[in-house]
Amino acid sequence: MRRSVPVAAVAAITSAGLLLAGCSGGKGSSEGSGTANAATKGVVNASDAKGGTVTYAISDAPESFDPGNTYYAFIYNFSRLYARPLTTFKPGPGTKGNELTPDLAESMGKPSDGGKTWTYKLRKGVKYDDGSTVTSQDVKYAVERSNFARDTLSLGPNYFQQFLKDNDGGYKGPYKDKSKAGLKSIETPDDQTIVFHLKKPFAEFDYLVSAPQTAPVPQAKDKGADYTKSVLSTGSYKFESYQEGKKLTLVRNPQWSAKTDPLRKQLPDKIVLNLKVAQSTIDKDLQSGNTLVDLAGRGVDGQTQAQLLTDPKEKGNTDNALGQRLVYTALNTKVKPFDNIECRKAVEYAIDKKAVQTSLGGPIRGELASTVLPTDIDGYQKYDLYPQKYDGDKLDLTEAKKHWAKCGAGKATTTILARNDRQDEVDAATSVIDSLKKIGVTAKIQSYPTSKYFSDYAGVPKFNKKNNVGLIMMQWGSDFPTGYGYLQQILNGKAISQSGNTNLSELDDPEINKLLESAIANTDKAAREKAYAEIDKKTMEQAALVPLTYFKVLMYRSPKATNLVSTSAFSGQYDYLNIGVKK
C-alpha cells in the first residue's frame, strides 16, 4: 500500500489551506479561473460557446450508468446529461445549488390528502433520442423497475418501495408481474399526469423525485441489468458508444429541445468519459487540459495536493468545498463483538481521529467530526458524546479501555472494509487498525473496487457475517439537502437490503425508525430539523458509527473548462449539466 502523505507535507498542506481559505474569490466569472475557491462563490469561465469535447475521467468504473440502478452522487450528477428526473437542482455555486426546480415535470408537485398524494404534470413534447414521446407511464415504469426489482437492480435507494402503497406487498416488480398492471399506488390518468399515493405523508417528496429513478424508461426498451449499456436518452446528450470498463462516449441528442428544457444548454459536441484511470494520471491530465473533469469529484490525491497548495499559481485553480458529506467508520451492530454497545463505545473513544485526519490529507480535507449530520445540513447541532483527549499528539485511551473491559471481549479479531481504488480510504482504514490495536482489537483490511463495493461486499449482511466484518469505511453524502435525505438510508431499519445496502451498521432501532417516520410527515420545517438533530444524538448514543471528518474536497479546476460551479447539491462536485470547452 502506498504511504499516506508524509507529516511534513501535511504541515505544508495545512499552512497552504489557511492561505486558501483567505483568498476565496466570490465575484463569479469575473474572477476567472485563477482565483482559489472561485467556483464555490460564482460561475467560473461562464460561456455559451458551443463545440469541442469535454473529457471526464474516473479511477474506477461506476457501478452502473442506469439512472435507476445507481447510488453515487457523481452518477446522479452525470446522468442528468442523458436522463431527466421529475425535478432536479439548479446549477449554482455552493448552497445555491440546493435550489430545487422542475425538470421533466412542468412544475413542482401538488400535494393532497395531507401530503400522502402527490401529482405531477410532465412537460409536453419531450422525446427520447429515438424520436418517441415520453409519457407518464414511462415514469411509472422507471420507479417500478428501480424499486421493486431488487434482485435485478439493487444499487439505488428504496424510498419508493418503503413509502408507496404497494398492493400490500403483493407486487413483485415489472419483471415478475404477469398481469403487467403495475403498481396501483402510481396512477397515470393521462400521458402527461402521474400521481403517487403514499402510505404516509412525505413533506419532502419534491426532493425524493429528483432522484434519477424518476427518469423515464419505456418498458419495451428496458433490458434489465443490461440497460446500463445503452440508456435511452431524454437529456441533451445520448449514448454513442460504451466500452465496458474503458470508455463511454456521449454525443448531442438531436431530439432534445431547449423549448422543453430551460436548464440544459447542449454546448460541447461530444462528452467522453475515460474509465479506470489512475488518480495521479487524472491529476496530471487536469493540469495539462487533457481531462477537464474528475468524474468522481473526490479531489486530487495527496501528492498532487501538496504540490498545488504550495504553488500560488496552481492554488488559484483549486476549489475547497464542503459537500454535505461525512467520512466515518460504520460499526456492524450484528457482528461480534460489536453487537455489544460497550464494545462499540470503546471504539468511539479508541479511534484516533487526528491520525485519521492526517491520513486523509489534513484539515483541508475535513475538520474532525463528532456528529452524524455534517455541519452544512439543516438540522445539524454541535455536540460530542465521546470527546477525545490528547497529551500532546498521544490520544488518552482511559475511556476506551474502560468500556472495552465492560464489554468483556478480551483480545478480539475483526475485518475492516475499504475501497481499493480510493487510497485515502485505505490509508484511513490502516490508521483505524493502528488505533484499535491499542485496546486489544486486531483488524485485517479487505479492500474491493468502488464498482462492486456495495453490491457484493460492504453492507451485504451474508458477506458481513461470513467474513466477520465488524468495521466498514464509508463516506456518505446527502441524497437531498435535508436531514431526512441524509439520515434515512443509513439509519432506518427498513433501508437494510441484501445487496446495495447503505445502512452499513445494520441498525434497526425502533425509536430511530419512528422518529424518521414522524419527522418526514411534519409540514413544519423547523420541527423536522429539531427531529433530525434528535435522531443524530440517538444514533450516537447507540454508537452505530464513528464520525471521523466532515468531508471537504480539494478539486483542481481545469482552466480549459467553462461554466464551472462547485455545488452542494452533488456533494461539493462541479455541476456537470452545462460544462463546456473554453475557446
Secondary structure, DSSP 8 states (H G I E B T S, - for coil): ------HHHHHHHHHHHHHHHTT---SGGGGTTSSTTGGGTS-BT------SEEEEE-SS--S---TTS---HHHHHHHTTT---SEEE---SBGGGG-EEESSBSS--EEEGGGTEEEEEB-TT-B-TTS-B--HHHHHHHHHHHHH-TTT--SS--HHHHHB--GGGT---TTT-TT----TTEEEEETTEEEEEBSS--TTHHHHTTSGGGS---GGG--GGGGGGS----SSEEEEEEETTTEEEEEE-TT--GGG-SS----SSEEEEE-S--HHHHHHHHHHTS--EETT-----HHHHHHHHT-HHHHTTEEEEEEEEEEEEEE-TTSTTTTSHHHHHHHHHHS-HHHHHHHHTSGGGEEE--SSS-TTSTT-----SS---EETTEE--HHHHHHHHHHT--SEEEEEEEETT-HHHHHHHHHHHHHHHTTTEEEEEEEE-HHHIIIIITT-HHHHHHTTEEEEEEEEE-SSSSHHHHHHHHH-GGG--SSS---TT----HHHHHHHHHHHH---HHHHHHHHHHHHHHHHHTT-EEEEEEEEEEEE--TTEESB-BBGGGTT-B--TT-EE--
